[in-house]
Amino acid sequence: MLATNLKHIKSEEEFFQAVENDENVMICCGRMGPMCIPVYDIMEDLEEKYEKVKFYDLDFDAPHAHVLRNHELSRTFMGLPFTFYFKNGKAVKATSSIQSKAQVKENLETYLLKD
């Protein structure tokens, strides 16, 4: 399990429950490495400000992480973390590698919170 304060997705079943039961979901799939930790920190910071979004982490090396490792949106990704944005059960945006707070906020507002 990742050492973050985010909700952890610990099984394939939990993954599907999260994306199907919550309207707006952001999942960061990675390790405790230098490119991933800043994204987890950003998510932890934004969690209270974006109450309409559910924030999760997913251990890249866990067997159930195949749902994102093998996702069509991540086929060309070369670096960690894989960050996915789900709206009403559908992946609407995915990024790889480190992101700034401004980039994460832009993705949240553009892909999950736009009306």
Backbone hydrogen bonds, N-H to C=O, Kabsch-Sander energy under -0.5 kcal/mol:
donor,donor_aa,acceptor,acceptor_aa,energy
4,T,2,L,-1.6
7,K,55,F,-1.0
9,I,57,D,-2.4
10,K,8,H,-0.7
15,F,11,S,-1.9
16,F,12,E,-2.3
17,Q,13,E,-2.4
18,A,14,E,-2.4
19,V,15,F,-2.4
20,E,16,F,-1.9
21,N,17,Q,-2.4
22,D,18,A,-1.5
25,V,86,F,-2.5
26,M,54,K,-2.7
27,I,84,F,-2.6
28,C,56,Y,-2.1
29,C,27,I,-0.6
29,C,82,F,-3.5
30,G,28,C,-0.7
30,G,58,L,-1.6
33,G,31,R,-1.3
36,C,33,G,-0.6
37,I,33,G,-2.7
39,V,36,C,-0.8
40,Y,36,C,-2.1
41,D,37,I,-2.6
42,I,38,P,-2.1
43,M,39,V,-2.5
44,E,40,Y,-2.7
45,D,41,D,-2.2
46,L,42,I,-2.3
47,E,43,M,-1.6
50,Y,46,L,-2.1
51,E,49,K,-0.6
53,V,50,Y,-1.8
54,K,24,N,-2.6
55,F,53,V,-0.5
56,Y,26,M,-2.5
57,D,7,K,-2.5
58,L,28,C,-2.1
60,F,30,G,-2.7
62,A,59,D,-1.7
65,A,62,A,-1.8
66,H,63,P,-1.3
67,V,64,H,-1.4
68,L,65,A,-1.8
69,R,65,A,-2.8
70,N,66,H,-2.2
71,H,68,L,-0.9
74,S,71,H,-1.6
75,R,72,E,-0.8
77,F,74,S,-1.4
82,F,29,C,-2.8
83,T,81,P,-0.6
83,T,95,T,-3.0
84,F,27,I,-2.9
84,F,82,F,-0.5
85,Y,93,K,-2.7
86,F,25,V,-3.3
87,K,90,K,-2.8
88,N,23,E,-3.0
89,G,19,V,-0.6
90,K,87,K,-1.7
92,V,85,Y,-2.8
92,V,90,K,-0.5
93,K,85,Y,-1.2
95,T,83,T,-2.6
97,S,79,G,-0.7
97,S,81,P,-1.3
104,V,100,S,-2.2
105,K,101,K,-2.8
106,E,102,A,-2.3
107,N,103,Q,-2.3
108,L,104,V,-2.7
109,E,105,K,-2.7
110,T,106,E,-2.6
111,Y,107,N,-2.6
112,L,107,N,-0.6
112,L,108,L,-1.6
113,L,108,L,-2.0
